């Protein structure tokens, strides 16, 4: 009797080693190039490259896509060191850290207004990045969905 209980326990433990576990998957990295979409026209606006530096994520505009965009446009509404800097090359995402399946704790700059917001980003599906900028609580903000532009 004692041997059969021991055998059942061993079999149960062995079976457990081969069953799937409910473990949170590692987040999909948003590192790469993303096409931003204009909120009003729903047309591609720019390409932002997201990169990692020191364990945090940053993103900068690498190309303006709007047909009427001035390739030499500057961030006239920005303040501080970013004031009057060229849009191409402008760092707009800064200091995002992994937080479960999201990256948060950083900021996003809206070059059109010159305002900086807290930011959370998350890869929602292959080729789809959810970008949320907000003031105070995440409930008070705006969400955009960027599309993969390829490249890493």
N, C-alpha and C positions, 0 to 999 in steps of 0.2 A: 504494500500500500504506500509506504513511504517512498519507495523507488518510483512509483508511477506519478506521485505528486511532484517529485524532483524532475522527472522526465517532462511532464507537462509544463513546468516552469521554464526549463531550458528551451523547449520548443517555442513557447510563447515569447521569450526574450529574443530568440533567434529570429522569429517571424517579425518582431518589431524592428529589427535592424534593417529589414528589407522593405518596410512599408513607407510610403511617402509621409513626410513630416510637414506640418504647417509652419513653415519658416518664412519670414519676410525676405523676399528676394532683394538682392542688392539693387540699388536704384540704377536705372539706365542713365548713362551720362549724357548731358546736353552739350558736351564739348563738340564743336564743329560750327558749320556755317548755317545760318537761319535767315529766311526771308521774312521781314516784317510786313504787315499788311495795314494799309491806311484804314482807320476806323470809319471814315466818311465814304471814301470811294470804293473801298474793298479791293483796291489794286495793290500790287507789290510796291513797297515804299523804299526799302533799303535791305542790304545784306549786313547782318551782324555776325561776327565771328566770336564764339564763346571759347575761352581758353582757361586753363588752370595755372595758378601761380601760388606757391606756398600753401597748397591745400584748399585754396579758395578759388571761386570762379569769377571771371571778369568777362566783359563783352565790349567790343568796339565796332563801330560802323566801319565797314570796309568799302561799301559802294552805295551810292544813291541810285534808285531805280526809276523813280517817277519821271515820265517823259519831259516834264517841264522843270525838273530839278536842276539847279545851278550846280555843276560839278565842283565849283569853288566856293560853295555856300559855307558860311561860318555860323557858329552858335552865338548870335548877337544877343539872345535873351539869357544866356548862361551867366553865371556870376563866378567870381574868384578866378582861379587859374584856367578855367574852361572858357571864360569870356572871349569871344571873337576867335576861338580856335576853329580850324576847318572841321566840317562835319565828318568828312572821310578821315578816319583815324581817331575820332572822338570816343573815349571810353564812356559808355552809358550804363553798364552793369558793373557793380563793384562789391567785392567782399562776401559773396554768397558761400555759405557753408552747407555741407550735407546735413540733412535733418530727416531721417527716415527715407522716404521715396521722393523727397523734395530737396531743394536748396533754398535756404532762407538766411536772414540775418544781414543781408546786404541792402544795396540801394539800386534804383534805376533812375536815370535822368531822362526827362522828356525834353529833347532839344527844342521842340516847337514852343514850349512855354518857359524853358529854363528852370523848371522846378524838379526837385529830387524827391523821390518817394521810397518808402520801404518796399522791399520786393521779395516775392516767392516765385520760384520757377519749378516746373515739373514736366518731364517727358510723359505725355498722356498716352501716346501711341507712337509707333515708329513713324518718324517724320513730322510729329506734331508736338510743339512745345507750348505749354500753358505758362503765360507770363502775367503775374498779378502785381500791380503797383498800388500802394495804399498809404493813407495817413492814419496814424493811430492804430485802430483795429483793422484787421484784414477785411472785415465786412464793409468798410468804407473805402472802396477803391474801384479799380477798373481792371478787367481781364482782357488780354489779347491772346490770340493763338498764332504762333509763328510756324512757318513751314520749313522743312529741311531744304537747304540749298546745296546739300552735298558737301563733301570735303571735311577733313578733320585736321 
